[in-house]
Amino acid sequence: MIDIGHTIGNYRITAKLGEGGMGVVYLAEHPVIGKKVAMKAIHPELSKNSDVVSRFVTEAKAVNQIGHEHIVDIADFGNTSDGEFYFVMEYLQGESLSDRLRRENRLAAGSALSITAQIADALNASHEQGIIHRDLKPENIFLCVNRGAGRDFVKVLDFGLAKLTLSDQKVSHKTRTGSVMGTPYYMSPEQCEGKIEIDHRADIYSLGVLLFEMLTGKVPFGGDGYGEIIVKHVTMPPPSVRSLNEELPEEIDLILYRALAKDRDQRFQTMAELQAALLDPQRYASSAPVIGIPDDLSGVARAASPMARAEMDARSKIGFGSGLEVDRAAGGIPSTFREGRGEIFERFIPKKKNGMLAFYTGILFLAVAVVVMFTSRGGGNKQQLPAAPVSLHPSAVRINFNSDPDGAVVLRADGKTLGLTPLSIEVPYSDSAVEFQFRKAGFEKKAVYVVPNLPSPLFATLRKIEEPPAPQKTGPEPTSSRRSSSSGGGQPAEKKKKQPPPTTPAATHDDEDGTLEPSYGRP
């Protein structure tokens, strides 16, 4: 078993740097030349798990294939006589981006843009090799302190969830359709939907979330659980970064709205495009494509519920809304060294359940005893009471209704008024799509659908009704006057009666054939 004091290859392990759900990272040193390295090893219990080993090999292969200065370097790979896999990577001195944000809350705009541009440079090289990271988050970004003065030198870590897309680089582990992999705070809409076809533009969205957090100290979408956050990524527009940091220029909003577009065809199409925009935001803004940023964003930030790192850390310690049993380690060491906060993953190590087995066995015997005692009374002649049905879901779920602008009336499909936005109420549980309407004077009505089988946000952007222009008054036609004065043998012409201006029928604005608000779970 790999442990402190052992010599693996040419390196002697001297300390333990951290531990995650799938492996351990040690500090090791060459006994002759004194070179320090980091050694990452799979947990012994997982060395026989083909999927874990495949992901471990993927990380080593991906990093070696890219070979970029802003990606952590892996120098060696192997396995021990006991079958434990490991690889040797460069030892970095500095801190993770998550630690920096935890200490400073948010970064200066110049520093945030520089860090993001370096990440984009690294991932552009990765994408050119057909490798998609798929798990960008502050824990996987390391800021080195020994690479020269003047700026933070970035290293991108942890390609364990990387996807190799080139035809000659297929990996043995597969991602099933409908499976959700990544960290919900930073996942792209297509990852949240569990789509199997994830391309490099998912990394562009995740990098946009990272930039948003660096500039504001908050991720754009928060909530009471991972399910709500995932729904917001899929359905809700991001809040303006300037609504949380008024000192930022409008150019950064333009960059972020494009990077965080729900439709990946509307995002930056390459990391090189995004990097160019980050290095010169003003130049980008002068020629940026029109992406339809709403003029009025009141209510968007409140509905999105941007979440600060301190709150994410606090909720992560209790397995925040994931439905998974997660062992959390204290501190904020990068996820290459320790399990990432908020990551959704399969539990590969089965926990010992001897205590729980005894508990459930006792419950079973108690239940059997109660049934025997109940049926023995009256010799079984009395009619047994029917068993009460067991409800597998709640009778109602909470829906948070928000609109842009605020103050819209929310109605059910049957016309019953529920209240004014912002509105948070419980609605009956259903596994089918339910229609709600948003109405506000001077705006077109909007029908939005949601499947109320879990707490969800529901947001509608209302379009203002454009009033038809008033008809212009025209004077008497000179030709008619001349005809009137010259006709009738010199008799004065009769005054022409003024005709009322033609009435224009009121324009109807029915949204039934318009584009509906994105919905969650609509059949």
C-alpha positions in Angstrom: 0.0 0.0 0.0 1.3 3.5 -1.0 1.9 5.5 2.2 4.3 7.9 3.9 7.8 6.6 4.1 7.5 4.3 1.1 9.7 4.7 -2.0 7.7 4.6 -5.2 9.8 4.6 -8.4 12.6 7.2 -7.8 10.7 9.2 -5.1 10.3 8.8 -1.4 6.9 9.9 0.0 7.4 12.4 2.8 3.9 13.9 3.6 0.2 13.7 2.7 -1.1 16.7 0.9 -4.7 15.8 0.8 -7.3 13.1 0.1 -10.4 12.9 -2.2 -13.2 10.5 -3.0 -11.1 8.6 -5.5 -7.5 9.1 -4.5 -4.8 10.5 -2.3 -2.1 13.1 -3.1 1.3 12.9 -1.4 4.4 15.1 -1.3 7.4 13.1 -2.5 11.1 13.9 -2.9 14.0 12.5 -5.0 16.5 11.2 -2.4 19.5 12.3 -4.4 18.8 15.5 -6.2 16.1 16.7 -3.7 13.5 17.4 -6.4 10.0 17.7 -4.9 6.9 16.3 -6.7 3.3 15.6 -6.0 2.2 11.9 -6.3 -1.4 11.1 -6.9 -2.6 7.5 -6.1 -5.9 5.7 -6.4 -7.4 4.4 -3.2 -6.5 0.8 -2.8 -10.2 -0.2 -2.6 -10.7 1.3 -6.1 -7.7 -0.2 -7.9 -9.9 -3.0 -9.1 -12.7 -0.7 -10.3 -12.2 -0.4 -14.1 -14.2 2.8 -14.4 -12.1 4.6 -11.7 -8.8 3.3 -13.2 -10.0 4.5 -16.7 -10.7 8.0 -15.4 -7.3 8.0 -13.7 -5.6 7.0 -16.9 -7.7 9.6 -18.8 -6.3 12.4 -16.6 -2.7 11.4 -17.1 -3.2 10.9 -20.9 -5.1 14.1 -21.4 -2.6 16.3 -19.5 0.4 14.7 -21.3 -1.3 15.1 -24.7 -2.0 18.8 -24.3 1.5 19.9 -22.9 0.6 23.5 -22.1 2.4 25.8 -19.6 -1.0 26.6 -17.9 -1.9 23.0 -17.3 -0.3 21.0 -14.5 2.5 18.7 -15.9 2.4 14.9 -15.3 5.9 13.4 -15.5 5.4 9.7 -14.8 2.7 7.1 -14.5 2.8 3.5 -13.2 1.5 0.9 -10.8 3.0 -0.9 -7.9 3.4 -4.7 -7.5 0.2 -4.6 -5.4 -1.7 -3.2 -8.4 -2.0 0.4 -7.1 -2.0 3.0 -9.8 -0.2 6.4 -9.4 1.2 9.3 -11.4 3.8 11.9 -10.6 3.1 15.6 -11.3 4.8 18.9 -10.7 4.7 20.2 -7.1 3.0 23.6 -7.2 3.5 26.4 -4.6 0.7 28.9 -4.1 -3.0 28.6 -3.5 -6.2 27.5 -5.3 -8.6 30.1 -6.7 -11.1 28.8 -4.2 -8.8 29.8 -1.3 -8.2 33.2 -2.8 -11.9 33.9 -3.2 -12.5 32.6 0.3 -10.0 35.1 1.6 -10.7 38.1 -0.6 -14.4 37.5 -1.5 -13.9 39.0 -5.0 -11.0 40.0 -7.2 -10.2 43.3 -9.0 -11.5 43.3 -12.5 -7.9 43.4 -14.0 -6.8 40.4 -12.0 -10.0 38.4 -12.8 -9.7 39.0 -16.5 -6.1 38.0 -16.5 -6.7 34.8 -14.7 -9.7 34.0 -16.9 -7.7 34.7 -20.1 -4.9 32.3 -18.9 -7.5 29.6 -18.3 -9.0 30.2 -21.7 -5.5 29.9 -23.3 -4.9 26.6 -21.6 -8.3 25.2 -22.5 -8.0 26.4 -26.1 -5.0 24.1 -26.4 -7.0 21.4 -24.7 -9.9 21.7 -27.1 -7.5 21.7 -30.1 -6.5 18.3 -28.9 -10.1 17.2 -28.7 -10.1 17.2 -24.9 -13.0 18.8 -22.9 -12.4 19.4 -19.2 -16.1 19.3 -18.0 -15.3 20.1 -14.4 -14.1 23.7 -14.2 -14.4 25.3 -10.8 -12.2 27.4 -8.4 -10.9 24.2 -6.7 -9.3 23.1 -10.0 -7.5 26.4 -10.7 -4.2 26.9 -9.0 -2.5 30.3 -8.7 1.3 29.9 -8.5 3.5 32.3 -6.6 6.9 31.3 -7.9 6.5 32.0 -11.6 7.6 35.6 -11.7 6.2 38.9 -10.3 3.4 41.0 -11.7 0.5 38.6 -12.0 -0.9 35.3 -10.9 0.4 32.4 -13.0 -2.5 29.9 -13.6 -2.3 26.1 -13.6 -5.5 24.1 -14.6 -5.8 20.9 -12.6 -7.9 17.8 -12.5 -8.8 16.4 -15.9 -10.3 13.3 -14.2 -13.7 14.0 -15.8 -12.2 15.1 -19.1 -13.8 13.8 -22.3 -11.5 12.7 -25.1 -13.4 13.4 -28.4 -10.9 12.5 -31.1 -11.6 9.3 -32.9 -8.3 7.7 -31.9 -8.6 8.6 -28.2 -11.7 6.7 -27.1 -11.7 5.8 -23.4 -13.2 2.8 -21.7 -15.4 4.6 -19.2 -18.7 5.8 -20.6 -21.1 8.5 -19.7 -24.7 7.3 -19.8 -27.5 9.5 -21.3 -29.3 11.3 -18.5 -26.4 11.1 -16.1 -25.3 14.4 -14.5 -21.5 14.8 -14.0 -19.8 17.8 -12.7 -20.3 20.5 -10.0 -23.8 22.0 -10.3 -22.8 25.6 -9.5 -20.5 25.6 -12.6 -22.3 23.2 -15.0 -23.5 24.2 -18.4 -27.2 23.8 -19.3 -26.4 20.8 -21.5 -24.6 19.1 -18.7 -27.5 19.8 -16.3 -29.9 18.2 -18.8 -27.7 15.0 -18.9 -27.1 15.2 -22.6 -24.6 12.7 -23.9 -23.2 15.1 -26.6 -21.2 17.6 -24.6 -18.7 19.6 -26.7 -16.1 22.2 -25.9 -18.6 25.0 -25.5 -19.7 23.5 -22.1 -16.2 24.6 -20.8 -16.9 28.1 -22.2 -20.1 28.4 -20.1 -18.3 27.1 -17.0 -15.5 29.6 -17.4 -18.1 32.3 -17.7 -19.4 31.2 -14.2 -15.9 31.3 -12.9 -15.4 34.9 -14.1 -18.8 35.9 -12.7 -17.7 34.6 -9.3 -14.3 36.3 -9.4 -15.9 39.7 -10.2 -18.8 39.5 -7.7 -17.9 37.0 -5.0 -20.9 34.9 -5.9 -21.9 32.3 -8.5 -24.8 33.5 -10.7 -27.3 30.7 -9.6 -28.0 29.6 -6.1 -30.9 27.8 -4.4 -32.1 25.5 -1.7 -30.8 22.3 -3.4 -28.9 21.1 -6.4 -32.1 20.4 -8.2 -33.2 24.0 -8.1 -29.7 25.2 -9.2 -29.7 22.8 -12.2 -33.2 24.1 -13.2 -32.0 27.7 -13.1 -29.0 26.9 -15.3 -31.4 25.4 -17.9 -34.2 27.9 -17.8 -33.2 31.3 -16.2 -31.2 34.2 -17.7 -28.1 35.1 -15.7 -28.2 38.3 -13.6 -26.2 41.3 -14.7 -22.8 41.3 -13.2 -23.1 45.0 -12.6 -26.2 44.5 -10.5 -23.8 43.0 -7.9 -20.7 45.2 -8.6 -21.6 48.6 -9.9 -18.0 49.5 -10.6 -17.7 47.1 -13.5 -17.9 48.4 -17.1 -20.7 47.5 -19.5 -18.2 45.6 -21.7 -17.8 42.9 -19.1 -21.6 42.3 -19.0 -21.6 41.9 -22.8 -18.8 39.2 -22.5 -20.6 37.3 -19.7 -24.0 37.3 -21.4 -22.5 35.7 -24.4 -20.4 33.2 -22.5 -23.5 32.2 -20.3 -25.9 31.9 -23.2 -28.3 28.9 -22.8 -28.0 28.0 -26.5 -24.4 27.0 -27.1 -24.6 28.2 -30.7 -25.0 31.8 -29.2 -21.9 31.5 -27.0 -18.3 32.2 -28.0 -17.6 29.4 -30.3 -13.9 28.9 -29.3 -11.8 29.7 -26.2 -9.6 31.8 -28.5 -12.6 34.1 -29.2 -13.3 34.4 -25.5 -9.6 35.0 -24.7 -9.5 37.9 -27.2 -12.5 39.5 -25.7 -11.0 39.2 -22.2 -7.8 40.8 -23.2 -9.5 43.8 -24.9 -13.1 44.2 -23.7 -13.6 47.6 -25.2 -12.6 46.4 -28.7 -14.8 43.4 -28.3 -17.8 45.6 -27.3 -17.4 47.8 -30.4 -18.0 44.9 -32.7 -19.9 42.5 -30.4 -22.9 40.7 -32.0 -26.3 41.6 -30.8 -27.3 39.0 -28.1 -30.5 40.6 -26.8 -29.7 41.7 -23.3 -33.0 42.9 -21.7 -33.2 46.6 -21.0 -34.9 46.0 -17.6 -33.3 43.3 -15.4 -35.2 44.1 -12.2 -36.1 40.8 -10.6 -33.5 38.7 -12.4 -30.9 38.8 -9.7 -33.4 38.1 -7.0 -34.8 35.1 -8.9 -31.3 33.7 -9.7 -30.3 34.0 -6.0 -26.5 34.4 -6.5 -24.7 32.5 -3.8 -21.5 33.4 -2.0 -18.7 31.0 -1.4 -19.2 31.1 2.4 -22.7 29.8 2.0 -21.7 27.2 -0.5 -19.0 25.9 1.9 -21.5 25.8 4.8 -24.1 23.9 2.8 -21.5 21.6 1.3 -20.5 20.3 4.8 -24.0 18.8 5.3 -24.2 17.2 1.8 -26.3 20.1 0.6 -29.3 18.9 -1.3 -27.4 16.2 -3.3 -29.1 13.2 -1.9 -25.7 11.6 -1.6 -23.6 10.4 1.3 -20.6 12.7 1.1 -17.6 12.7 3.4 -16.4 16.3 3.6 -12.9 17.2 4.5 -12.2 20.5 6.1 -10.4 23.3 4.3 -10.2 24.4 0.7 -7.4 22.4 -0.9 -7.8 22.0 -4.7 -9.8 19.0 -5.8 -6.7 17.4 -7.3 -5.6 17.1 -3.7 -9.0 16.7 -2.1 -12.6 15.9 -3.1 -14.2 19.0 -4.7 -17.0 20.8 -2.9 -20.3 20.2 -4.4 -19.2 17.6 -7.0 -21.8 15.0 -8.1 -20.1 11.6 -8.4 -20.9 8.0 -7.9 -20.0 6.4 -4.6 -17.4 3.8 -5.5 -16.5 2.7 -2.0 -19.4 0.9 -0.3 -19.7 1.8 3.3 -19.8 -0.8 6.0 -23.5 -1.4 6.9 -23.2 -3.9 9.7 -24.8 -1.5 12.3 -27.6 -0.5 9.9 -28.2 -4.2 9.0 -28.8 -5.0 12.7 -31.1 -2.0 13.1 -33.2 -2.9 10.1 -33.3 -6.5 11.2 -34.7 -5.5 14.6 -37.3 -3.3 12.8 -38.4 -6.3 10.7 -38.8 -8.6 13.7 -40.8 -5.9 15.5 -43.1 -5.5 12.5 -43.7 -9.3 12.2 -44.5 -9.4 15.9 -47.1 -6.6 15.6 -48.7 -8.3 12.6 -48.9 -11.7 14.4 -50.4 -10.1 17.5 -52.9 -8.2 15.4 -54.1 -11.2 13.4 -54.3 -13.5 16.4 -56.9 -11.3 18.1 -60.4 -12.6 17.3 -59.0 -15.7 15.5 -58.8 -13.7 12.4 -62.7 -13.5 12.1 -62.7 -9.7 12.1 -62.4 -7.9 8.9 -59.0 -6.5 8.5 -58.7 -2.7 7.8 -57.3 -1.8 4.4 -53.7 -0.6 4.5 -53.3 3.1 4.1 -51.6 4.0 0.8 -48.0 5.1 1.1 -47.3 8.4 -0.6 -44.0 8.4 -2.5 -44.0 12.1 -3.0 -45.2 15.3 -1.3 -48.7 16.6 -1.9 -47.3 20.0 -2.8 -44.1 21.6 -3.9 -42.9 25.2 -3.7 -42.6 27.3 -6.8 -40.9 30.7 -6.9 -42.6 32.9 -9.5 -40.5 35.9 -10.7 -40.9 38.2 -13.7 -39.1 41.0 -15.5 -40.4 43.5 -14.7 -41.9 42.8 -11.3 -45.5 43.1 -10.4 -47.0 40.7 -12.9 -50.2 38.8 -12.0 -49.7 35.0 -11.9 -52.7 32.9 -12.9 -53.4 29.2 -13.3 -54.6 27.8 -16.6 -58.2 27.9 -15.3 -57.9 31.7 -14.7 -57.5 31.6 -10.9 -55.2 34.4 -9.7 -52.3 33.3 -7.4 -50.7 36.7 -6.7 -48.2 39.2 -7.9 -44.5 38.6 -8.6 -42.2 38.1 -6.8 -44.3 35.2 -5.4 -43.4 32.0 -3.6 -46.3 29.6 -3.0 -46.9 25.8 -2.9 -48.7 24.2 -5.8 -50.1 20.6 -6.0 -47.5 18.0 -6.9 -47.7 16.7 -10.5 -45.5 14.7 -12.9 -47.1 16.4 -15.9 -46.4 19.9 -17.2 -48.7 22.6 -15.7 -49.4 26.0 -17.3 -49.1 29.3 -15.5 -49.7 32.7 -17.0 -48.0 36.0 -16.3 -50.0 39.2 -17.1 -49.2 42.9 -16.5 -50.8 46.0 -17.9 -48.9 47.3 -20.9 -47.1 44.0 -21.5 -48.0 40.9 -23.5 -49.2 38.0 -21.5 -46.8 35.1 -21.2 -47.6 31.4 -20.7 -44.9 29.3 -19.0 -44.9 25.6 -18.2 -43.3 23.7 -15.3 -43.4 20.1 -14.0 -44.1 20.7 -10.3 -42.4 17.5 -9.0 -39.7 19.4 -7.1 -39.2 22.9 -5.8 -38.4 25.1 -8.8 -38.1 28.7 -9.9 -40.3 30.0 -12.7 -39.3 33.1 -14.5 -40.9 35.1 -17.3 -39.6 38.0 -19.3 -42.5 40.1 -20.4 -42.5 42.0 -23.7 -43.8 45.6 -23.7 -46.7 46.4 -26.0 -45.7 48.9 -28.6 -48.5 51.5 -29.2 -49.4 52.1 -32.8 -48.2 55.6 -34.1 -51.0 58.3 -34.1 -52.2 59.2 -37.6 -50.9 62.5 -38.9 -53.3 65.4 -39.8 -53.2 66.5 -43.5 -54.3 69.9 -44.8 -56.8 70.4 -47.7 -55.5 69.3 -51.1 -54.8 72.4 -53.2 -56.0 70.8 -56.4 -59.5 70.3 -54.9 -59.6 73.9 -53.9 -58.8 75.1 -57.4 -61.4 72.8 -58.9 -64.0 74.1 -56.5 -63.3 77.8 -57.2 -63.3 77.4 -60.9 -66.5 75.4 -61.2 -70.1 76.6 -60.8 -70.0 79.9 -62.9 -68.2 81.9 -60.3 -70.3 80.7 -57.4 -68.4 80.2 -54.1 -67.4 76.7 -53.6 -69.1 74.7 -50.8 -67.0 74.0 -47.8 -65.9 70.5 -47.7 -67.0 68.5 -44.7 -64.1 67.3 -42.5 -64.0 63.5 -42.5 -63.0 61.9 -39.2 -59.5 60.2 -39.4 -59.7 56.5 -40.2 -59.7 54.4 -37.1 -57.1 51.8 -36.7 -58.3 48.6 -35.1 -56.5 48.0 -31.8 -53.6 45.6 -32.3 -54.0 42.3 -30.5 -51.1 40.8 -28.8 -51.6 37.1 -28.2 -48.6 35.1 -27.2 -50.2 31.8 -27.9 -48.2 31.4 -31.1 -45.1 33.2 -29.7 -42.0 31.7 -28.2 -42.6 30.5 -24.7 -40.3 30.8 -21.8 -37.9 27.9 -21.5 -39.5 25.2 -19.3 -38.3 22.4 -17.1 -39.6 19.0 -17.8 -42.2 20.0 -20.4 -43.3 16.9 -22.2 
